[in-house]
């Protein structure tokens, strides 16, 4: 077995980048896998349903609720288990099969990522850049919040307050310093700026304010979804894939819904679900979100960080399918020659990333400041830590 590091030649350069540059990560749903599933074709199905004006309103609501329910089950429901997680063995399970094993591996990935990055920041020697990392994520789950809290790290998540935690972009970019008890020595403390571009399961809109409300709404929706008798769209999709080798279409979902003799009342579920301050996976997701302004302001923050001189961006668990984020990213790549972007691919072929970029006629070979990191299949967050972050930390500490 070849144990050489495929990034041996790049490490010296990356060491300088991590020491001297404005550090950004763009994190997608792949980082929370295998515990949470990815969206698959739910975005396509919801968009097609929205565009269909011929359906009876009750039938359309039932299908909409079923699609919401499938998305919720894939990406949100099991956050209760993340919230309760504790006392995992610090060991990576090679082939996780149970829900608990998948949670343990995902938890460990986030934990090692944040802990190692924190040590790299502590050892930053540059006086021209602060000890901060921007974590931009489209994930609505609570893995980042959970592990940051468990590790007792310092962070800005946009909220301020004690009993009424209110969201404001002005709460980002705060720096933290520690002063010794007996002398005037002051040291900057590493800080994570956590920017959840698509919202979070813990957010609620109260009047005109986005407030942090914890897990209460998830618990409420979990009870409703169990009583709503919704179609399991993901299960139907898997059955059709096994039978035909194709994904279910929205037309087939409609036909399945028509087989239900007495459509259940799904209004309570839809009403409760739509209290979630998350961007739903539809092509029109930017028009129907109640936190429209906040969404665009966070995108502007993302764009501003990429426009800064000597910035780096690592893209992980993100297939570049989101056209808005893709457009902002490549506009910055074209306009900022000092920006360095590294796109990590889970599979060596990077076929999903290449296909999504091709839809905008983007060829990575045309850009000097973009690098595709795809050394082998199954290049997970754990492999990123093993082959990049751990060696970087060792190299920085040894100087």
Phi, psi and omega in degrees: 000132181277114182259010179290149180277121181295348182251019184306318183288331183275343190299322181297318179293316180296327177300315178295321179297316181290334180279326193241355188250164172285115190264128178227144171234140170247115189247128178248187188294341180298336181285334179267003174273144017267001184292312174260141178280168175268169190287335183061232183258015183300323179300316180296316183295315180296320179295315179295323178295317178301326184278346182275113182259004185267349188278147170301140187298321180293320178294317180297318178296322180295316179293318178300315178298321179294320177291317174303314182298321179294315178298317180298315181296321181290314195249349189228319191308314188279011173297338174303319179291324177296316181300322183272352188299138176193160172058041173280145171293140183278055184227135178277121179278123189298314180231081182293133181238325181272162178301319181293322179293321178293321176296316180300315180293317181294317177302314181296321179300310178298318183297311180295323179299308183290320182294317180291317179298324178297320178293323177297318179295319179302326183266011176292128184255352183289138176266356184263346178233148181277172182266064182230152173230134175267120177253098175269127181220143173268359180284139179260359181282179188248021181301314180299311182298318182297311184287322176302318179292315181297326180271357179058045178270163179265140185205159168242123178243010178094353183256148177218147182120168180248294180275331177236091182278114185248142183270135174206138179296339179293345180279352176278164174068021172281140178257152180239137178230148179242132180246135181294154185291325190250345181229175182266024179288130181236133179228139177284140180257137178302141182224138173258127170265108184261108182247106184267091189300324182262017178086194184205152177294345182266000183265144173224148175266113179246105187066243178252009183250139166273123181239152176277122184235014174065216189262006186301315183292323178298318178298319180294315181293323178303320179291319182292319185294330178291336183257004190265352178051051181276158172290140175269090185296321180296318178296317177297319179298317179297321180294317180292324178297318178294323183280319188242343185076019178229160177279156176295144176261165178295329178297320178291324176296319179297317179296321177296320180294325180293340179285343179285118187294307180244104182296128179289157176283114183252009186298320180295319179296312180299317180299316181289318180300318184285358170284340178297130178270071178230152176279117180286147185282074174229160178296338179261023187299338183274350180265328188260001181278135181286345176251042179310310183298316180299318179302309182292327178292323177290324174297322178293322175299318178301312180298318181297320180295323180287338179277349180292147179295140178057056176253150172235148179226122172256125180255122186225136177066023187229121187272003181069024181282333181287110188294327181291312179293321177301316182295315180298317182299313184281338171295319178293320178301320181286326187266339183244098183292344180270354179282133175244127182239132179238117181258113181272132179245135178293323180252146183299325181292333182052033187297322180293317179296313182298319180294318180293323177290324180297331179298338175252017180058038179259125176243118184299337179293345181276356186239127181282340187251021176235133179230132176270122180259099183216064187291329182196169178294152177063042177279086185272179176299325179296322178289324176299316179294314183298315188265344184237299186292314179300309178299323177297315180297317179298317181294318181294318181291330185284348180276000000 
